[in-house]
Amino acid sequence: MPPKNTPATRWCPPEEEALVRFLHEHRSEASGGAGNFKQQTFNQLVAAVAPYRKDGSPEKTAAQCKTKWKLVRRISHSISYHIVLIVPDI
């Protein structure tokens, strides 16, 4: 949890798309295929996301990229789980 005086990181849709696209392209670097990337991958991700940020917004850090990825992955797993419950033949 960020310190109370630190504003929450805001991501615009193009940044989120760049994050997912970059990590998908580098999925072979994830440990054990579970989506656990090394710190080096998140360091590289900073540069991949930077061109998509809105004017005046701060550059994302590797730590912020890692936190965002954990959230996206958790949402994805939750959606997949519920799809299987609704349509078990998938």
N, C-alpha and C positions, 0 to 999 in steps of 0.2 A: 504494500500500500504506500503511495507516495506521501511525503510529508504534507501536513495540512496546508502549508503556505504555497505549495506547488500546484499550479493549475493542471487539470487533467489534459492529457495529450489528445488533440483532436486530429482525426484522420479524415481526409476527403475521399470519396469513392475512387478517384484515379490512383491515389496512393495505396489504397487497400488492394486494388486490382494489380498494381505493380508488385506489391508484396507477395500476393498469392502466385502470380505468374513467375516471379523470380524463384520462389521456393519450389514451385512445381518443376521448373527447368533444372533445378539443382537437387531434386529429390534423391538422386543416387548418393549424395553426400550425407543424407540423414542416417543416423545410427539405427541399424536393425529394421529399417523400413517403417519405423513408428513415428516419423516426423520430428525426431529429436535431432536438431541440427547443432553443429559445433559453433562456438563463438565466432570463428573466422567467417562462417557463412553469414551471420548476422552483421558482421563488420562490413562485408561486401554489399549486403542488402541496403545499407544506408545510402550508398551511391546510386543504387538502382531506383530507389524511391524518391530521391532528391528532386529530379526534374519534374515531378508531378505535384509538388507542394504548392499551395496557394501563395500568392504574393503576401509578404509580411508574416507568414507563419514560420516558426522556427524549424530548423532542420531536425529530422528525427535522429535519435541516437540508436546504437545497436541494442541497448537495453529496452528501449521503447519498441523497437521492431520485434524483439523476442517476446515481449509481453503481448503485443498485438497478435503475433502468430499463435501463442498459447490460447488466446481467446477465440480466434478464428477456428483453430483446430478443435477446441471444445464444442463450439457451435456446430461444426461439421459432424462431429461424432454424435452429437445429440440428435441432429436431423436424421442421420443414417439409422440410428437406433429406432427412432419413431417410424420411419418409413418401413423398416422390417416388421415392426409391430402391426402396422396398418396393412401392408401388402407382403405377407410372409414368403411368397414365391419368388421374390426378387433375389 
